[in-house]
C-alpha cells in the first residue's frame, strides 16, 4: 500500500485570499489599530510567522512536495516507477518523466493552485503590514517585515517564471480578477529582478539555518541567492518565444553511450542482471561523460553578457557578473563549504556553515514530518521507521554520473552513498536486512542501480517480477539519519530540509566565470567542490562537466529542471527516458521536442477557463 503524500490547496488565485483557517485566531480586524502598533510580537505572529507554519511552509524540497515534483520528477535523476498494485495511478508519474503532459494534466493544475495560494497568503500578509504602516506604524519595525514577506513571495514567483513563463504578477490580496493580467516572460523576469534587488538591503544579516530569531526565515543571504538564480537563468527566462528556442541541443545518440539501446534486465540464477552494458567499463571509475551541446553553451553565454541587471549596490552588471557578485556577497555573510558534505543533511544540521535556506523539521520548532524514502517497507521496518514512502528511485543516469560499478557494487564518488541507498542494506545493529520478496534469488535486501526502470507492472511478468521490483534502483533522497532520541521519531528526525546551500552558489559562480572566459577561476571554484567530495580534481572544465557536477552534488535537491534547460539538455533523452523505453500503457511515451516547446509547461486549462485575461503558452 503506497503512502499518499501529496497535500495541497486546490484553490485558485482569486479564492486564495479567503483561505479558511488562515489567521483565524487573530482576524485582521483585531490587530489593525493602535493596539497593533504597540505590540510588535502580535504583528510578527500574524503577518510573518504564520507564513512559515507547516501548512504553508515553502513547498520546494523533497519528493512529497508538489512544486518540487515538477522540478525533479520531470528531470533525469529521479523516477517514480509503476509496479504491481501501486504507483501507476493512471499514469501521471510516468507521463511527467516522459514530458508527455498537456493543459489538462491534473497535477499541473494542482501545482499552479498551490503556487498562487502561497503567493496570495504572502500578499495578504503584506496588505496587513502595509495597512498598519499607513495608520502610523513604526517604519523601522515594519519595513523589514515587508521585505521578508516579499522575498518569500518572490521565491514562489521565480518557480512560476521557471515553470510557466508568462505568469500573472499580483502584488496585493485586494486585487480583483479584472486586475489579474498576464506578463510576458521577459517582463516578469525584469520585475522580479528589480523587486528582489530593492528588498535585499532591508533583510537581516543573519543565519537562517541556525536556531534563534531568524531560524528558517528570509535573510540577506537568501535574497542574494535568489538574485543569483534569477541572473543565472536570465538568458533563458528572458526569452519570450521559446517555441523555436536557439538554446536546445539537438545531439541525441552521442550524448550518452547507450541511448536508444535500452537493455531489459535478464536475471540469472544468482539474481543478477547479466547485461551491464549501460555502465561502460571505461567510464565506471570516473563517471565523467563528454558530449557536445551544439554550441548552446556559447549562445547562452553571449546572451548573458548582453543582459543588464541593476544590483542592490546601485551598479549595473551583466547576468554573469551579477552571479559572481552575489557569490561574493554571500561569502561576506559568512557562508562557506561545510568540510563534510554529509553533515549538511545530518541530524541537528543547524550548525552547518553551508546551508543558506532550510525548512525546519524539529519537534522544538516549526516542524514538518520527514518522510523516509525506500520503496521497500522491509527497509523501513528494520530501521524502526513507521513513516516510509515506497515511491521514487534514482535513475540509471544518476548512478552512471557517480561512477557506479555494477560488478563491485561500489561508486567512485562517495556522494552516491550520501545521497541514495544502494547495495546491501543493513539494520540499526549492522546486520543485513532480511527481504520478504524475491528470496529465491537473494535472502537479503540489496538495491541494484542497474535494475532502475520506469515501469515494472506491464513491462515485466513471471516469477522474477517481484525480484526486479524489490531490488531495482537506488532509493531515497539525500540520505538522512533518524533521531531515535526524539519524542516522536516516526514524525521528526530533527534534520532540517535543505532548500539552498552555498555549494550551489559556488558552482553557479564557477559556471559564470566559464561563460565569461575566465577558465582559471572556474577551475578553482569547480575543484573546491570536488576536493570537498574527496574525488579526483579536473585540469580542465568543459560545459558538460559543469552540468554533470551539479547532478552529482545536488541530486534530489531543487533546481535540476532549470539546470537542464539552461544547458539545452531538457528535451534530450537518457537511458531512462526516450521513445521506446518500457512504460505503462497509461504512462505515455517520451515527447520528442526539437523546438523547445516543453521547456515551459502549459498553463492549466482550468485556470484559463476561470480568467479570460490569460492565454495559453505554446505547448503542442
C-alpha positions as CSV (number, residue, x, y, z in Angstrom):
1,X,0.0,0.0,0.0
2,X,1.6,3.2,-1.1
3,X,1.8,6.2,1.2
4,X,-0.3,9.1,0.0
5,X,1.9,12.1,0.5
6,X,0.7,14.9,-1.8
7,X,-1.2,17.5,0.3
8,X,-2.0,20.9,-1.2
9,X,-4.6,23.6,-1.5
10,X,-6.8,23.0,-4.6
11,X,-7.9,26.6,-4.9
12,X,-7.3,29.3,-7.5
13,X,-5.8,32.7,-7.1
14,X,-9.0,34.7,-6.8
15,X,-10.1,32.4,-4.0
16,X,-6.8,32.3,-2.1
17,X,-7.3,35.5,-0.1
18,X,-10.3,33.8,1.5
19,X,-8.4,30.7,2.7
20,X,-10.3,29.1,5.6
21,X,-8.3,28.9,8.8
22,X,-5.6,31.5,7.8
23,X,-5.2,33.8,10.8
24,X,-8.5,32.5,12.2
25,X,-7.2,33.1,15.8
26,X,-6.5,36.7,15.2
27,X,-8.6,38.1,12.4
28,X,-7.5,41.2,10.6
29,X,-9.9,43.5,12.4
30,X,-8.4,42.5,15.8
31,X,-5.0,43.9,15.1
32,X,-5.4,46.8,12.7
33,X,-5.3,49.7,15.0
34,X,-3.4,51.4,17.8
35,X,-3.1,48.1,19.7
36,X,-1.1,46.5,16.9
37,X,1.4,49.4,16.8
38,X,2.3,48.8,20.4
39,X,2.5,45.0,20.1
40,X,5.3,44.1,17.6
41,X,5.0,40.4,18.7
42,X,1.4,40.3,17.5
43,X,2.3,41.8,14.2
44,X,5.1,39.2,13.7
45,X,3.0,36.2,14.7
46,X,0.1,37.1,12.4
47,X,1.8,38.7,9.4
48,X,5.2,36.9,9.2
49,X,5.4,33.7,11.4
50,X,2.1,32.4,10.0
51,X,3.6,32.1,6.6
52,X,6.2,29.6,7.9
53,X,4.0,27.1,9.7
54,X,3.9,23.6,8.2
55,X,0.7,24.0,6.2
56,X,2.2,27.0,4.3
57,X,5.9,26.2,4.5
58,X,7.8,26.6,1.3
59,X,6.8,23.7,-1.0
60,X,10.2,23.4,-2.6
61,X,12.1,20.3,-1.3
62,X,11.7,16.6,-1.2
63,X,9.5,14.3,-3.1
64,X,6.4,14.8,-1.0
65,X,6.3,18.5,-2.1
66,X,4.2,19.3,-5.1
67,X,6.2,22.2,-6.6
68,X,9.4,20.1,-6.2
69,X,7.6,17.3,-8.1
70,X,7.6,19.3,-11.3
71,X,11.2,20.2,-10.9
72,X,12.9,16.9,-10.3
73,X,10.3,14.3,-11.2
74,X,10.3,15.6,-14.8
75,X,14.1,15.8,-15.0
76,X,16.7,13.0,-15.4
77,X,17.8,11.8,-12.0
78,X,14.6,10.6,-10.2
79,X,11.9,8.2,-11.4
80,X,8.6,7.1,-9.8
81,X,8.1,3.7,-11.5
82,X,4.9,1.8,-11.9
83,X,4.6,-1.6,-10.3
84,X,2.0,-4.2,-9.4
85,X,-0.7,-2.8,-7.1
86,X,0.9,0.7,-6.9
87,X,2.1,3.9,-8.3
88,X,0.6,3.7,-11.8
89,X,-2.3,6.0,-10.7
90,X,-3.5,6.5,-14.2
91,X,0.0,7.2,-15.5
92,X,0.8,10.8,-14.2
93,X,4.2,9.9,-12.7
94,X,5.5,8.3,-15.9
95,X,3.9,11.0,-18.0
96,X,5.7,13.8,-16.3
97,X,9.0,12.0,-16.5
98,X,8.3,11.4,-20.2
99,X,7.3,15.1,-20.7
100,X,4.0,13.8,-22.1
101,X,1.6,16.2,-20.4
102,X,-0.8,18.9,-21.7
103,X,-3.1,21.6,-20.3
104,X,-5.5,19.1,-18.8
105,X,-2.8,17.3,-16.7
106,X,-4.4,17.3,-13.2
107,X,-1.2,17.6,-11.1
108,X,-0.1,20.6,-13.2
109,X,-3.3,22.5,-12.1
110,X,-2.7,21.5,-8.5
111,X,0.9,22.9,-8.7
112,X,-0.4,26.2,-10.2
113,X,-3.1,26.5,-7.5
114,X,-0.5,25.6,-4.8
115,X,1.9,28.3,-6.1
116,X,-0.7,31.0,-6.2
117,X,-2.1,30.0,-2.9
118,X,1.3,30.7,-1.3
119,X,1.6,34.0,-3.3
120,X,-1.9,35.0,-2.1
121,X,-1.1,34.3,1.5
122,X,2.1,36.4,1.2
123,X,0.2,39.2,-0.4
124,X,-2.5,39.1,2.3
125,X,0.2,39.5,5.0
126,X,1.8,42.3,3.0
127,X,-1.6,44.1,2.9
128,X,-1.9,43.8,6.6
129,X,1.5,45.2,7.4
130,X,1.1,48.0,4.9
131,X,-2.3,48.9,6.5
132,X,-0.6,49.1,9.9
133,X,2.2,51.2,8.4
134,X,-0.4,53.5,6.7
135,X,-2.1,54.0,10.1
136,X,1.1,55.2,11.7
137,X,3.0,52.0,12.4
138,X,6.7,52.0,13.2
139,X,8.5,52.1,9.8
140,X,11.8,50.7,11.3
141,X,9.9,47.7,12.6
142,X,7.6,47.1,9.7
143,X,9.8,47.7,6.6
144,X,12.0,44.6,7.3
145,X,8.8,42.6,7.6
146,X,7.7,43.8,4.2
147,X,11.0,42.8,2.7
148,X,10.9,39.4,4.4
149,X,7.4,38.6,3.2
150,X,8.1,39.9,-0.3
151,X,11.3,37.8,-0.7
152,X,9.4,34.7,0.3
153,X,6.7,35.6,-2.2
154,X,9.3,36.3,-4.9
155,X,10.8,32.8,-4.4
156,X,7.4,31.4,-5.5
157,X,7.3,33.8,-8.4
158,X,10.7,32.5,-9.5
159,X,9.2,29.0,-9.6
160,X,6.3,30.2,-11.6
161,X,8.6,32.0,-14.0
162,X,10.6,28.8,-14.5
163,X,7.5,26.6,-15.0
164,X,5.1,28.7,-16.9
165,X,7.0,31.7,-18.2
166,X,4.1,34.1,-18.9
167,X,2.6,34.5,-15.4
168,X,0.4,37.0,-13.7
169,X,2.2,39.2,-11.2
170,X,-0.1,40.1,-8.4
171,X,1.2,42.2,-5.5
172,X,-1.9,42.7,-3.4
173,X,-4.5,40.4,-2.0
174,X,-7.1,43.1,-2.7
175,X,-6.8,42.6,-6.5
176,X,-9.9,41.6,-8.4
177,X,-9.9,39.1,-11.2
178,X,-10.1,42.0,-13.7
179,X,-6.7,43.2,-12.3
180,X,-5.0,39.8,-12.9
181,X,-3.3,40.2,-16.2
182,X,-0.6,38.1,-17.8
183,X,3.0,39.4,-18.1
184,X,5.4,38.4,-20.8
185,X,8.2,36.2,-19.5
186,X,10.8,38.9,-20.0
187,X,8.7,41.5,-18.2
188,X,8.0,39.1,-15.3
189,X,11.8,38.5,-15.0
190,X,12.6,42.2,-15.1
191,X,10.0,42.9,-12.4
192,X,11.4,40.1,-10.2
193,X,15.0,41.3,-10.6
194,X,14.1,44.8,-9.7
195,X,11.9,43.8,-6.8
196,X,14.5,41.4,-5.2
197,X,17.3,44.0,-5.6
198,X,15.2,46.6,-3.8
199,X,14.4,44.3,-0.9
200,X,17.8,42.9,-0.1
201,X,19.1,45.9,1.8
202,X,16.3,45.6,4.4
203,X,16.8,41.9,5.0
204,X,18.7,40.9,8.2
205,X,22.4,39.7,8.1
206,X,21.5,36.5,10.0
207,X,21.9,32.8,9.5
208,X,18.6,31.2,8.5
209,X,19.9,27.7,9.2
210,X,20.9,28.5,12.8
211,X,18.4,28.2,15.7
212,X,17.3,31.5,17.0
213,X,15.3,34.5,15.9
214,X,15.7,34.0,12.2
215,X,15.7,30.2,12.1
216,X,14.1,29.2,8.7
217,X,13.3,32.9,7.8
218,X,14.4,35.1,5.0
219,X,17.8,36.7,5.3
220,X,20.2,38.7,3.2
221,X,22.0,35.5,2.1
222,X,18.7,34.1,0.8
223,X,18.0,37.3,-1.0
224,X,21.4,37.3,-2.7
225,X,20.9,33.6,-3.6
226,X,17.5,34.4,-5.2
227,X,19.0,37.2,-7.2
228,X,21.9,34.9,-8.3
229,X,19.4,32.3,-9.5
230,X,17.4,34.9,-11.4
231,X,20.6,36.2,-13.0
232,X,22.0,32.7,-13.8
233,X,18.9,31.8,-15.7
234,X,18.2,35.3,-17.2
235,X,19.2,34.3,-20.8
236,X,16.5,31.6,-20.7
237,X,13.8,33.3,-18.7
238,X,14.0,36.5,-20.7
239,X,13.1,34.5,-23.9
240,X,9.5,35.4,-24.8
241,X,9.3,32.9,-27.7
242,X,10.7,29.5,-26.6
243,X,8.7,27.5,-29.2
244,X,11.7,27.7,-31.5
245,X,14.4,28.1,-29.0
246,X,18.0,28.7,-30.0
247,X,19.0,27.1,-26.7
248,X,18.2,23.5,-27.4
249,X,20.9,20.9,-28.1
250,X,20.0,18.5,-31.0
251,X,22.6,15.8,-30.4
252,X,20.9,12.7,-29.2
253,X,22.6,9.4,-29.7
254,X,26.1,10.6,-28.9
255,X,25.2,12.3,-25.6
256,X,25.0,9.0,-23.7
257,X,26.7,5.9,-24.9
258,X,23.7,3.6,-24.9
259,X,20.7,5.9,-25.5
260,X,18.2,4.1,-27.7
261,X,19.7,0.8,-26.8
262,X,17.8,0.1,-23.6
263,X,18.6,-3.4,-22.3
264,X,15.9,-5.2,-20.5
265,X,17.1,-6.9,-17.3
266,X,18.0,-10.6,-17.7
267,X,18.2,-12.1,-14.2
268,X,20.5,-15.1,-14.0
269,X,20.5,-17.9,-11.4
270,X,22.3,-15.7,-8.9
271,X,19.7,-13.0,-9.2
272,X,21.9,-10.6,-11.0
273,X,21.5,-8.8,-14.3
274,X,23.9,-10.3,-16.8
275,X,23.7,-7.3,-19.1
276,X,25.7,-4.4,-17.6
277,X,26.4,-2.6,-20.8
278,X,24.6,0.5,-19.6
279,X,27.7,1.1,-17.4
280,X,30.6,1.3,-19.8
281,X,33.8,-0.1,-18.3
282,X,36.0,2.8,-19.4
283,X,33.8,5.3,-17.6
284,X,32.8,3.5,-14.5
285,X,35.7,4.8,-12.4
286,X,35.1,8.5,-13.0
287,X,31.5,9.0,-14.1
288,X,32.9,11.7,-16.5
289,X,31.0,11.8,-19.7
290,X,31.9,14.2,-22.5
291,X,29.4,15.2,-25.0
292,X,28.7,18.1,-27.4
293,X,25.9,20.6,-26.7
294,X,25.8,22.0,-30.2
295,X,27.3,25.4,-29.1
296,X,24.2,26.0,-26.9
297,X,26.6,26.9,-24.0
298,X,28.3,29.6,-26.1
299,X,24.9,31.1,-27.3
300,X,23.6,31.3,-23.7
301,X,26.9,32.8,-22.6
302,X,26.6,35.5,-25.2
303,X,23.0,36.3,-24.2
304,X,24.0,36.6,-20.5
305,X,26.8,39.0,-21.3
306,X,24.3,41.2,-23.1
307,X,21.7,41.2,-20.3
308,X,21.9,44.1,-17.8
309,X,20.9,43.9,-14.2
310,X,20.8,46.7,-11.6
311,X,22.3,45.3,-8.4
312,X,21.4,46.4,-4.8
313,X,24.7,48.4,-4.6
314,X,23.5,50.6,-7.5
315,X,25.8,49.2,-10.0
316,X,24.7,47.7,-13.3
317,X,26.2,44.3,-14.2
318,X,25.6,41.7,-16.9
319,X,24.0,38.4,-15.9
320,X,27.3,36.5,-15.2
321,X,28.9,39.4,-13.4
322,X,25.8,39.5,-11.2
323,X,26.1,35.8,-10.4
324,X,29.7,36.3,-9.4
325,X,28.9,39.4,-7.4
326,X,26.1,37.6,-5.5
327,X,28.5,34.8,-4.6
328,X,30.9,37.4,-3.2
329,X,28.2,39.0,-1.1
330,X,27.1,35.6,0.3
331,X,30.6,34.8,1.2
332,X,30.8,38.1,3.1
333,X,27.7,37.0,5.0
334,X,29.9,34.2,6.5
335,X,28.9,31.2,4.3
336,X,31.4,28.6,3.1
337,X,31.6,25.0,2.3
338,X,30.9,22.6,5.1
339,X,34.1,20.4,5.5
340,X,32.0,17.2,5.3
341,X,29.3,17.0,2.6
342,X,27.1,14.7,4.5
343,X,26.9,17.0,7.6
344,X,24.6,19.3,5.7
345,X,21.9,16.7,5.8
346,X,22.6,15.1,9.2
347,X,20.7,15.3,12.4
348,X,21.0,18.7,14.0
349,X,22.3,20.3,10.8
350,X,21.5,23.7,12.3
351,X,25.3,24.0,12.8
352,X,26.1,23.8,9.0
353,X,28.1,26.8,7.7
354,X,26.9,26.0,4.2
355,X,23.1,25.7,4.3
356,X,21.6,29.0,3.4
357,X,17.8,28.3,3.3
358,X,16.3,25.5,5.3
359,X,12.8,24.2,6.2
360,X,13.0,23.4,9.9
361,X,12.0,19.9,10.8
362,X,12.4,19.9,14.6
363,X,9.9,18.9,17.3
364,X,11.0,22.0,19.2
365,X,10.4,24.4,16.3
366,X,8.0,24.8,13.4
367,X,8.2,21.2,12.3
368,X,7.3,19.2,9.2
369,X,7.1,15.5,9.0
370,X,10.2,13.9,7.4
371,X,9.4,11.0,5.1
372,X,11.8,8.1,4.7
373,X,12.0,7.1,1.0
374,X,12.8,3.5,0.4
375,X,10.1,1.8,-1.8
376,X,10.6,-1.2,0.4
377,X,8.8,-1.5,3.8
378,X,11.2,-4.2,5.0
379,X,13.8,-1.5,4.9
380,X,11.9,1.0,7.0
381,X,10.7,-1.7,9.4
382,X,14.2,-2.8,10.1
383,X,15.3,0.7,10.9
384,X,12.3,1.2,13.2
385,X,10.7,3.9,10.9
386,X,7.0,4.0,10.5
387,X,6.6,6.8,8.0
388,X,8.0,5.4,4.8
389,X,7.3,6.1,1.1
390,X,7.6,3.4,-1.5
391,X,7.7,5.9,-4.3
392,X,10.8,7.2,-6.0
393,X,14.1,5.6,-7.1
394,X,17.2,7.1,-8.6
395,X,17.7,6.7,-12.4
396,X,20.4,4.9,-14.3
397,X,21.6,8.3,-15.4
398,X,22.4,9.4,-11.9
399,X,24.2,6.2,-11.0
400,X,26.4,6.5,-14.0
401,X,27.4,10.0,-13.2
402,X,28.6,8.9,-9.7
403,X,30.8,6.2,-11.3
404,X,28.8,3.2,-10.1
405,X,30.4,-0.2,-10.9
406,X,27.8,-3.0,-11.1
407,X,30.5,-5.7,-10.7
408,X,31.8,-4.4,-7.3
409,X,28.6,-2.5,-6.3
410,X,30.7,0.5,-5.4
411,X,30.8,4.1,-6.6
412,X,33.8,6.2,-7.5
413,X,32.1,9.2,-6.0
414,X,31.2,8.9,-2.2
415,X,28.4,11.4,-2.7
416,X,26.3,8.5,-4.1
417,X,26.4,6.8,-0.7
418,X,25.4,10.1,0.9
419,X,22.5,10.6,-1.5
420,X,20.8,7.3,-2.1
421,X,20.6,3.8,-0.6
422,X,22.2,1.2,-2.8
423,X,23.8,-2.2,-2.4
424,X,23.3,-4.4,0.6
425,X,21.1,-2.7,3.3
426,X,21.7,-3.2,7.0
427,X,19.6,-2.6,10.1
428,X,20.4,-0.5,13.1
429,X,22.6,-3.3,14.5
430,X,24.6,-3.5,11.3
431,X,23.1,-6.8,10.2
432,X,21.8,-7.4,6.7
433,X,18.1,-6.9,6.3
434,X,16.0,-9.9,5.5
435,X,13.7,-9.5,2.5
436,X,10.2,-10.8,2.1
437,X,10.3,-10.6,-1.7
438,X,12.4,-12.3,-4.3
439,X,14.1,-14.6,-1.7
440,X,14.5,-17.4,-4.3
441,X,17.4,-15.2,-5.6
442,X,18.5,-13.2,-2.6
443,X,17.8,-13.7,1.1
444,X,18.7,-10.1,1.9
445,X,17.6,-6.6,0.8
446,X,20.1,-5.3,-1.8
447,X,19.4,-2.5,-4.2
448,X,20.9,-2.8,-7.7
449,X,21.1,0.5,-9.7
450,X,21.2,-1.4,-13.0
451,X,17.6,-2.5,-12.3
452,X,16.2,1.0,-12.3
453,X,13.2,1.0,-14.6
454,X,10.4,3.5,-15.4
455,X,7.8,0.7,-15.2
456,X,7.7,-2.8,-13.7
457,X,4.0,-3.5,-13.9
458,X,3.3,-4.2,-17.5
459,X,6.8,-4.4,-18.9
460,X,7.9,-7.5,-16.8
461,X,6.0,-10.5,-15.6
462,X,6.6,-14.0,-14.2
463,X,8.4,-15.3,-11.1
464,X,11.2,-12.7,-11.4
465,X,8.9,-9.7,-11.3
466,X,8.9,-9.3,-7.5
467,X,12.7,-9.6,-7.5
468,X,13.2,-6.8,-10.1
469,X,10.7,-4.6,-8.3
470,X,12.1,-5.2,-4.8
471,X,15.8,-4.8,-5.7
472,X,15.5,-2.3,-8.6
473,X,17.2,1.0,-8.3
474,X,18.8,3.1,-5.5
475,X,16.2,4.5,-3.0
476,X,15.9,7.8,-1.1
477,X,16.6,11.4,-1.3
478,X,19.7,12.9,0.4
479,X,20.4,10.2,2.9
480,X,19.5,11.1,6.4
481,X,20.0,9.8,9.8
482,X,17.0,9.2,12.0
483,X,16.9,10.7,15.5
484,X,15.5,7.9,17.8
485,X,16.0,10.1,20.8
486,X,13.2,12.3,19.6
487,X,9.9,12.1,21.5
488,X,8.3,11.2,18.2
489,X,10.9,9.7,15.8
490,X,8.2,8.5,13.4
491,X,7.3,12.1,12.7
492,X,10.6,14.1,13.1
493,X,14.2,13.3,12.7
494,X,15.5,16.8,13.8
495,X,17.1,17.2,10.4
496,X,16.1,20.3,8.5
497,X,15.3,20.1,4.9
498,X,17.8,21.9,2.8
499,X,16.4,24.2,0.1
500,X,19.6,26.2,-0.9
501,X,23.2,25.9,0.2
502,X,26.5,27.6,-0.5
503,X,27.8,24.8,-2.8
504,X,25.1,25.8,-5.3
505,X,26.3,29.4,-5.1
506,X,29.9,28.3,-5.7
507,X,29.1,26.2,-8.7
508,X,26.9,28.9,-10.2
509,X,29.9,31.3,-9.9
510,X,32.2,28.7,-11.5
511,X,29.8,28.5,-14.4
512,X,29.6,32.3,-14.7
513,X,33.4,32.5,-14.8
514,X,33.5,29.9,-17.5
515,X,30.9,31.8,-19.5
516,X,32.9,35.0,-19.1
517,X,36.1,33.3,-20.3
518,X,37.9,33.1,-17.0
519,X,38.8,29.4,-17.1
520,X,41.3,29.6,-14.3
521,X,38.8,31.0,-11.7
522,X,36.2,28.5,-13.0
523,X,38.6,25.6,-12.4
524,X,39.4,26.8,-8.9
525,X,35.8,27.1,-7.7
526,X,34.8,23.9,-9.5
527,X,37.6,21.9,-7.9
528,X,36.8,23.2,-4.5
529,X,33.5,21.2,-4.7
530,X,35.3,18.1,-5.9
531,X,38.0,18.4,-3.3
532,X,35.4,18.6,-0.5
533,X,33.7,15.5,-2.1
534,X,37.1,13.6,-2.0
535,X,37.1,12.8,-5.7
536,X,39.7,13.5,-8.3
537,X,40.0,17.1,-9.4
538,X,40.0,18.2,-13.1
539,X,42.6,20.1,-15.0
540,X,40.1,21.5,-17.4
541,X,36.4,22.1,-17.0
542,X,34.1,21.6,-20.0
543,X,30.5,22.8,-20.2
544,X,29.3,19.2,-19.8
545,X,31.4,18.9,-16.6
546,X,29.5,21.9,-15.1
547,X,26.1,20.3,-15.7
548,X,27.2,16.8,-14.6
549,X,28.9,18.1,-11.4
550,X,25.7,19.8,-10.5
551,X,23.9,16.5,-10.8
552,X,26.4,14.7,-8.5
553,X,26.4,17.5,-5.9
554,X,22.7,18.4,-6.0
555,X,20.9,15.2,-6.9
556,X,17.3,15.3,-5.5
557,X,17.7,18.9,-4.4
558,X,15.7,21.7,-6.0
559,X,16.8,23.1,-9.4
560,X,17.6,20.2,-11.7
561,X,15.0,21.3,-14.2
562,X,16.4,24.8,-14.6
563,X,19.9,23.4,-15.0
564,X,18.9,21.1,-17.8
565,X,17.0,23.9,-19.6
566,X,19.9,26.3,-19.2
567,X,22.3,23.8,-20.8
568,X,20.0,22.9,-23.6
569,X,19.5,19.3,-22.3
570,X,15.9,19.3,-21.0
571,X,14.4,17.9,-24.2
572,X,17.0,15.2,-24.8
573,X,16.7,11.5,-23.8
574,X,18.9,9.5,-21.5
575,X,19.0,5.7,-20.9
576,X,15.9,6.1,-18.6
577,X,13.9,8.3,-20.9
578,X,13.3,8.2,-24.7
579,X,10.8,6.9,-27.3
580,X,10.7,3.1,-26.8
581,X,11.6,2.9,-23.2
582,X,9.3,0.4,-21.4
583,X,6.4,2.3,-19.9
584,X,2.9,1.6,-18.7
585,X,0.2,1.9,-21.3
586,X,-1.3,4.8,-19.3
587,X,2.1,6.5,-18.8
588,X,2.6,8.0,-22.3
589,X,5.7,8.0,-24.4
590,X,8.7,10.3,-24.3
591,X,7.7,13.5,-26.0
592,X,10.4,14.3,-28.6
593,X,10.8,18.1,-28.8
594,X,13.4,19.5,-31.2
595,X,12.0,23.0,-30.8
596,X,12.0,23.5,-27.1
597,X,8.2,23.9,-26.5
598,X,8.3,21.6,-23.5
599,X,10.9,23.8,-21.7
600,X,7.8,25.7,-20.4
601,X,4.8,24.0,-19.0
602,X,1.3,24.7,-20.4
603,X,-1.0,26.8,-18.3
604,X,-3.7,24.6,-16.8
605,X,-7.0,24.7,-18.8
606,X,-9.0,25.2,-15.6
607,X,-7.0,28.4,-14.9
608,X,-7.6,29.7,-18.4
609,X,-11.3,29.0,-18.2
610,X,-11.5,30.9,-14.9
611,X,-9.7,34.0,-16.1
612,X,-10.2,35.2,-19.7
613,X,-7.3,37.6,-19.4
614,X,-4.9,34.7,-19.6
615,X,-3.8,33.0,-22.8
616,X,-2.2,29.6,-23.4
617,X,1.5,29.1,-23.8
618,X,2.7,27.3,-27.0
619,X,2.7,23.6,-25.9
620,X,1.6,21.3,-28.7
